[in-house]
Amino acid sequence: MKTRALLLAASLILSGRAASAVTVDGRLEPDYGAALSSQTTQTNNGDQPFGQVGVSFGSELDEAYGFISGGVLYLFLSGNLMYDPGAEFLGRWNPLDLFIDSMPGGQNQLLGNNPSIESLYDANQMAGLTFDGGFGADYWLSCGTIYFHPLLRAYYATLPTAGGGVGVYLGYGPAGGPGTLSLGTNADGIMVTIDDRNNGGVSGGCGAASGAGVTTGVEWAIPLAAIGNPTGCVKVCAIVNSQDHANIANQVLGPVPPGTCNLGATSAVNFASISGDQFFTVCPPATPARATSWGLLKTIYR
């Protein structure tokens, strides 16, 4: 029995990171490790004065976390997404847009012939958005609350280099987890949820601030099959957008420089002209070299 346990431990070490036990519930877990990107700018889209799982009167992206395990890309964006059920007809909300660069090609500047999934989730509203050099968006994922609070709705589209991709409504799920989406088209089993209880992180305005220390927010589990089965690192650009996707807030990860207010018309935003990288990178775990691994096995059996 002891020998079998030792062999199992050794096999996990040899194969890299063990399979994740993360629960998609909108709360940060130790599996994520250190933040990959941290907010440095106050939110110009309203600060959250109090916390509820599915209601927020402001939007902020405080920190980005991520790892790849068991064929799944796990992403955790701490902060809040606005959902004000008392404002306007059906409420007022901000979606979170994720652009993923996971393969050669993609769109460095969004084209005007991308998928229109619904009237409020139409990628062509963002045509003209330009990413940093070296970033070509291959996939677009978005989530936000529209109807039947506190349910979160999610969307997915491919962004081929020449445009003309495919977009689907993934389904809806409750705020606070478990991340499973219902009544949509979700062949790869993408999961997402939100916990809006944060009332820390950055404050309101356009100046310098720190997003450190927030442990609730939006959490995704994206099977690699849904993003082209990449074997290397994946780049992610996370954006708080307006509910019609036509105006970008100043909450982006990687962050825009302190002193930057809301960026305005999505079609006119050029991240290449803004200091720093407005994306972060998630890499698969390193596989130990064979020589080192055999040395470890020898140590185990001594």
C-alpha positions in Angstrom: 0.0 0.0 0.0 2.8 2.4 0.9 4.5 1.6 -2.4 1.3 2.4 -4.4 1.0 5.7 -2.5 4.6 6.6 -3.3 4.1 5.8 -7.0 0.9 7.9 -7.1 2.7 10.9 -5.6 5.6 10.5 -8.0 3.3 10.3 -11.0 1.6 13.5 -10.0 4.9 15.2 -9.7 6.1 13.9 -13.1 3.0 15.0 -14.9 3.0 18.5 -13.5 0.1 20.1 -11.5 -2.4 17.6 -10.2 -6.1 17.9 -11.3 -7.9 20.8 -9.8 -10.6 20.6 -7.2 -11.7 24.2 -7.8 -15.4 24.9 -7.3 -16.8 27.5 -9.7 -18.5 29.7 -7.1 -17.1 33.2 -7.6 -14.7 32.9 -4.7 -11.0 32.8 -4.8 -9.3 29.5 -3.9 -5.7 28.6 -3.1 -5.4 26.7 -6.4 -5.1 30.0 -8.2 -1.9 31.0 -6.6 -0.6 34.6 -7.0 -2.4 37.2 -9.0 -1.4 37.4 -12.7 -2.5 41.1 -13.0 -3.5 43.7 -10.5 -5.6 46.8 -10.9 -3.8 50.1 -10.4 -6.6 52.5 -11.3 -9.8 53.6 -9.5 -13.1 52.6 -11.1 -14.8 55.3 -13.1 -17.9 53.1 -13.4 -19.3 53.4 -9.8 -17.9 51.9 -6.6 -19.8 49.2 -4.6 -21.0 50.6 -1.2 -22.2 47.2 0.1 -22.2 43.6 -0.9 -24.8 41.2 -2.1 -24.1 38.0 -4.1 -26.0 39.1 -7.2 -26.4 42.9 -6.9 -23.8 45.6 -7.4 -24.1 49.3 -8.0 -20.6 49.6 -9.5 -18.1 47.6 -11.6 -14.5 47.0 -11.0 -11.8 44.5 -12.0 -9.4 44.2 -9.1 -7.1 41.3 -9.9 -6.8 38.5 -12.4 -5.9 34.9 -11.5 -5.7 31.8 -13.7 -4.2 28.4 -14.2 -4.6 25.4 -16.6 -5.2 22.0 -15.2 -6.9 18.8 -16.5 -7.6 20.3 -19.9 -9.4 23.3 -18.4 -8.5 27.0 -18.3 -9.6 28.4 -14.9 -10.0 32.2 -14.6 -10.9 34.3 -11.6 -11.5 38.1 -12.0 -11.9 39.6 -8.5 -14.3 42.6 -8.2 -17.8 43.4 -9.2 -20.1 43.8 -12.3 -22.9 46.3 -12.0 -26.4 45.1 -11.8 -28.9 47.7 -10.6 -32.3 46.1 -10.7 -34.0 49.4 -9.9 -32.6 51.4 -12.8 -34.4 51.8 -16.2 -36.5 49.1 -17.8 -35.1 45.6 -16.8 -32.3 47.2 -14.8 -28.9 48.4 -15.7 -25.8 46.2 -15.9 -22.2 45.9 -17.2 -21.0 42.8 -19.0 -17.5 41.4 -18.6 -15.9 40.7 -22.0 -13.0 38.2 -22.2 -10.9 38.1 -25.4 -8.7 35.0 -25.6 -5.6 34.7 -27.8 -4.9 30.9 -27.8 -3.6 30.2 -31.3 -1.8 31.8 -34.3 -3.9 34.3 -36.3 -7.0 35.9 -34.7 -8.0 39.6 -34.9 -5.7 42.3 -33.6 -8.4 44.8 -34.6 -12.0 43.5 -34.3 -13.7 43.3 -37.7 -17.3 44.2 -38.6 -18.4 40.7 -39.7 -18.2 38.9 -36.4 -21.1 37.0 -34.7 -24.2 38.9 -33.6 -25.6 36.5 -30.9 -28.4 38.8 -29.5 -29.1 42.5 -29.9 -27.2 43.3 -26.7 -24.4 40.7 -27.3 -23.3 41.7 -30.8 -19.6 41.5 -31.4 -20.0 44.0 -34.3 -20.7 46.7 -31.8 -17.0 46.5 -30.9 -15.7 46.6 -34.5 -12.6 48.7 -34.6 -11.3 47.8 -31.1 -7.6 47.3 -31.4 -5.5 45.2 -29.0 -1.8 45.5 -28.0 0.8 44.3 -30.5 1.2 40.6 -30.4 -2.4 40.0 -29.3 -4.8 38.5 -31.8 -8.2 37.6 -30.3 -9.4 34.1 -31.3 -12.4 33.9 -29.0 -14.8 36.2 -27.2 -16.6 35.2 -24.0 -19.0 37.5 -22.2 -21.3 37.4 -19.2 -23.8 39.7 -17.6 -27.2 39.9 -16.0 -30.1 40.9 -18.2 -33.4 39.3 -17.1 -34.6 37.4 -14.1 -32.1 38.6 -11.5 -29.9 37.2 -10.0 -29.2 34.9 -13.0 -26.0 35.4 -15.0 -26.2 34.9 -18.7 -23.1 33.9 -20.8 -22.1 34.0 -24.4 -19.3 32.6 -26.7 -18.0 33.4 -30.2 -15.1 32.4 -32.4 -13.1 35.2 -34.0 -11.4 33.8 -37.1 -8.7 36.0 -38.7 -11.0 36.9 -41.6 -14.2 37.2 -39.4 -17.4 35.2 -40.0 -17.2 33.1 -36.9 -19.9 31.3 -34.9 -21.6 32.7 -31.8 -23.9 31.1 -29.3 -25.8 31.8 -26.1 -24.2 29.5 -23.6 -27.1 29.6 -21.1 -27.7 31.0 -17.6 -26.9 30.1 -14.1 -27.4 31.5 -10.5 -25.1 34.0 -8.9 -22.8 32.3 -6.3 -22.4 29.1 -8.2 -22.1 26.3 -9.0 -21.2 27.7 -12.5 -23.3 25.2 -14.5 -25.2 26.9 -17.4 -28.7 25.9 -18.5 -31.0 26.3 -21.5 -28.2 27.3 -23.9 -25.9 25.8 -26.5 -22.8 24.7 -24.6 -21.2 21.7 -26.2 -17.9 22.1 -24.3 -19.4 22.6 -20.9 -18.1 26.1 -20.2 -18.9 27.2 -16.6 -19.2 30.7 -15.1 -20.7 32.5 -12.1 -20.4 35.7 -10.1 -20.2 36.7 -6.4 -20.8 40.4 -6.2 -20.2 40.8 -2.5 -16.9 42.7 -2.7 -17.0 46.2 -1.2 -13.2 46.6 -1.1 -10.7 46.8 -3.9 -10.4 50.1 -5.8 -12.4 53.1 -4.9 -14.3 55.4 -7.3 -12.6 57.9 -9.6 -9.8 57.8 -12.2 -6.7 58.0 -10.0 -4.2 55.5 -8.6 -5.6 52.6 -6.5 -4.8 49.0 -5.6 -7.1 46.1 -6.3 -5.3 43.7 -4.0 -7.1 41.7 -1.4 -10.5 41.0 -3.0 -11.6 37.4 -2.9 -14.9 37.4 -4.7 -15.8 38.1 -8.3 -16.4 36.4 -11.7 -15.1 32.9 -12.1 -14.8 30.9 -15.4 -13.9 27.3 -16.2 -13.2 27.0 -19.9 -12.3 23.6 -21.4 -9.3 24.0 -23.7 -11.4 22.2 -26.4 -13.5 25.4 -26.5 -10.5 27.6 -27.4 -8.7 25.5 -29.9 -6.9 23.0 -27.6 -3.8 25.2 -27.0 -0.7 23.4 -25.6 1.1 26.6 -24.6 0.4 29.8 -22.9 -2.9 31.7 -23.4 -3.3 35.5 -23.4 -6.5 37.0 -22.0 -7.8 40.6 -22.2 -10.6 41.3 -19.7 -12.8 44.4 -20.1 -15.8 45.9 -18.4 -18.1 47.2 -21.1 -21.4 49.0 -21.4 -24.5 46.9 -21.6 -24.6 47.4 -25.4 -20.9 46.7 -25.7 -20.4 50.2 -27.3 -18.4 52.0 -24.5 -15.5 50.6 -22.5 -15.0 51.5 -18.9 -11.5 52.1 -17.4 -11.6 48.7 -15.7 -9.4 46.5 -17.9 -6.8 43.8 -17.0 -4.0 44.3 -17.6 -4.8 47.8 -16.3 -4.8 51.1 -18.0 -2.5 53.7 -16.3 -3.7 55.7 -13.3 -5.4 58.9 -14.3 -7.3 57.2 -17.1 -11.1 57.7 -17.0 -13.6 55.6 -18.9 -12.2 54.9 -22.4 -15.3 55.7 -24.3 -16.5 54.3 -27.7 -15.3 50.7 -28.0 -14.7 51.1 -31.8 -12.2 53.9 -31.1 -10.1 52.3 -28.4 -6.6 51.3 -29.3 -4.8 49.5 -26.5 -1.5 49.6 -28.5 -1.5 53.4 -27.9 -2.0 53.0 -24.1 1.0 52.4 -21.8 1.5 48.8 -20.6 -0.1 45.5 -21.7 -3.9 45.4 -21.5 -3.8 41.6 -21.2 -2.4 38.9 -19.0 -0.9 35.5 -19.7 -1.8 32.1 -18.3 0.6 29.3 -18.9 0.3 25.5 -18.3 2.4 24.0 -15.5 6.0 23.2 -16.3 6.9 19.5 -16.7 10.0 18.6 -14.7 13.0 17.4 -16.7 13.4 13.6 -16.8 16.7 13.7 -15.0 15.3 15.7 -12.1 12.2 13.4 -12.0 14.3 10.2 -11.8 16.3 11.9 -9.0 13.1 12.6 -7.2 12.0 9.0 -7.6 15.3 7.8 -6.1 14.8 10.1 -3.2 11.3 8.7 -2.6 12.5 5.1 -2.5 15.4 5.7 -0.2 
